[in-house]
């Protein structure tokens, strides 16, 4: 109802400040979809403020990341997600498993295997940021690096796992489709997926 009153006068610009924050998760998704449909139908230019990265990705034709009141990056949702300007920007979208490495022969060697580092100078110190969704793939058989599942939670069709790997201080976070065959204490094989792994230079 409030949205209808707002768009009725055909405003040139509409500001929505955390419009869905008070809704439960299931209702939020429904209302969000309906709101987006109304905004597109009315062709109202809308500025939506949110701290929810999924919401920004779903709703935004363009996404602007703010830090201490200043825009640090702006682009399409895909651009900002796939090519974050720095490590802090990458952390906005999800928790990360972060490893430190050195570039050698165009690659960074990690306990999970080598990772290509195009454009970075030989000997550069880098931080490898592994996203939990897609950054590492878990399999019950090789190839890959052996790890042990130390935590597993079911999140409605998705397994949220922590896997301990030799040479990495903190367990690696992994989100992947639910697999009842995986259990805490089980040895598994991990393989990096470069598409969801980011590399940032360290000063």
N, C-alpha and C positions, 0 to 999 in steps of 0.2 A: 504494500500500500504506500509506504513512504517513497519507494522508488517510482511508482506511478505518479505521485504528486511532483516528484523532482523532474521527471522527463516531460510532463504535460506541457510546460511552457516552452519546450524545445530549446533548452539552454545550449550555448555554444561550448561550454566546458562543464563537466560534472566531476566533483571530487567525492570519492568514497574512502573514508578512513577506517580501515579494519572492519569492513562491513559484515563479515561473517564470523568474527571471532567469538561471539557469544553462542553460536550454534553447535550442537553435537555433530560428530563426524559425518554420520549418515545424512542428516538434514542439511549440513553445510554443502555437501556435494550437489544435492538436488537444487538448493536455492542458488548456488553458484552458477549452475548450468542455465537455469531459468533467467537469472540476472544477465548473463552474457548474451542470451538470445534477445532480451529486450534492448540492451544497449546497441547491439548490432542492427536491430530493426529500426531504431530511432536515429542511427548514425550519430549518436552523441559522442563527442570526444571525451574520454573518461580518464581520470587519473586515480588509480587505485593504490592505496597505501597498505602494505601487508608485510608481516614478518614470516609468512609461510612460503617457503620456496616453491612448493608444488602449486600453490595458488597463483604465484607470480608466473610460473611457466604455463599454466592452463589458461589464464585470463589475458595475459599481456601480448599484444602485437609487438610491443617493444618493452624491454625491461631495463630499468635503471637501478643500479646498486648504489646505495648511499652509505657513507662512512663519516661519522662525526659531522653530519649535516651537509656533506659535499658529495656530488656524483663522482664515483671512481670508474664506472664503466656503464655504457649504455649500448644496447643492441637488441637483436631478436632474442627470444628465449633460448633458441638453439645455440646462437653465437655466445651468449653469456655463459651458458652451461658448459659448452664444449671447449671454449677458449677463455676461461676466466683470466683476468688481468694479473692476478697474483694469488698467493696461497690463501690469503684471508678471504678473497672473493670465492675461491673454490670451497672453503669451509662453510660458506653460507648455505650451499645446496645440500650438504650431507656431512656426517662425520667421515673422517678420512683415516686410513692407516698410513702413517708417514714414515719414510725411510730416508736416511742420508746416504749419499753415494758420491763417487767421483767419476767424471767422464773419462773414458779411455777407449780409443779407437772407435769413437762414434757411438759408444754404448755406456750405460751405467750398469755396473754389476750389482745385483741385489741377491739376498738369500732366496728369492723366488725366481731367479734367473735374470738374464740380461734384458735391458730395455733400450731401444734406440733413442738417441738424444740429438736429433738433427738440429743444426744451427748453434749448438753449444760448443765452446772451445775445449780442446784437450786439456784435461786436468781441472776443469771447472767443478766446484762443489755444488751439488744439486740436492733438492728434496724431491723424493718420489712420493706422490700423493695417490693412494689407491682408493677408489670409490667402492663402497660395499656392494652396490648394485652393478654387477658386470665387471668390476676390476679384476677379480680373481674367480676362476671357475673351479668348483670342487668335483672331484670324481672318485669313485671307489677303486679305480684301477688307473695305472700310469698311462701315458707319461705325465711327468710333473714332479714337483718337489713334495716330499712327504711332510705332512703335518698331522696334528692330533686335535680333534674337536674337544674343546674345553667347556663350551657352552652352546646350547641350542634352544631357541624359542620358536614356537609356531605363531605366526602373525597372519591368520586367515589366508592360507594358501601359499605363504612365503616362509621359508626358514631363515631365521636370523641367527647366524652362527659366529662364534669366535674360535679361531683355529690357531694353535700354538705351532710356530715354525722355528726350528733351530736358527740362531743368528738374528732373530728379531725379538726385541725386549717385550713388546706388548703383543697380545694375540691379534691376528688379522681379522677384521670384521668382514663378513660375507652375508649378502642377502641373495637368495636364489629360490626358484620354485620349490615348493615343499617336496621333500623326499623322505618317506617313512623309513627307508633303509639306513639313513644316517643317524648316528647316536653319539651321545657324549662319551668320550674315551676312545672313539674309533679312529684308526689311522686312515687318512685320505690323501689324495694327490691334488696339489694345487698348481694351476697354470695361469700366468698373467694374460690378461686381455688388454693389449695396448690402447684400444679404443677408449677405455674407461680408466686409464691411468694417466696422470698429469705429471709433468716434470717442470720444476721451477728452480732457477738459479739461486744460490745462497750468496749473500754479500760477505 
